[in-house]
Amino acid sequence: MSTLMIELPSGILPEDAKFLMAVKLFETEKLSIGQAAKLAGYSKATFIELVSKLGVAVVNYSPEDLAQEMLL
C-alpha cells in the first residue's frame, strides 16, 4: 500500500477527504466496496449506508443479470 500526503484547505477534515476519496475510487471501480470501506475507516455496512445516501449505486447489475436475479 502506498502513502499519500496532501495539504487540505482549511475547513476540510481529513476524515471527510478520506471518505470522499474512497467513495470516488469505489464509484470508478478502482476499489471494491470492502476496500473502500476500509480506506474510509468504516465497516462495510456503514460505508454502504453512507454511499447510498450520496446516491452512489452499491449494486451494479447489467440488465441481463438483473433479469436473471429476479427469476430466483
C-alpha positions, 0 to 999 in steps of 0.5 A, a space after each residue: 500500500 502506498 502513502 499519500 500526503 496532501 495539504 487540505 484547505 482549511 475547513 476540510 477534515 481529513 476524515 471527510 477527504 478520506 471518505 470522499 476519496 474512497 467513495 470516488 475510487 469505489 464509484 470508478 471501480 478502482 476499489 471494491 466496496 470492502 476496500 473502500 470501506 476500509 480506506 474510509 475507516 468504516 465497516 462495510 455496512 456503514 460505508 454502504 449506508 453512507 454511499 447510498 445516501 450520496 446516491 452512489 449505486 452499491 449494486 451494479 447489475 447489467 440488465 441481463 443479470 438483473 433479469 436473471 436475479 429476479 427469476 430466483 
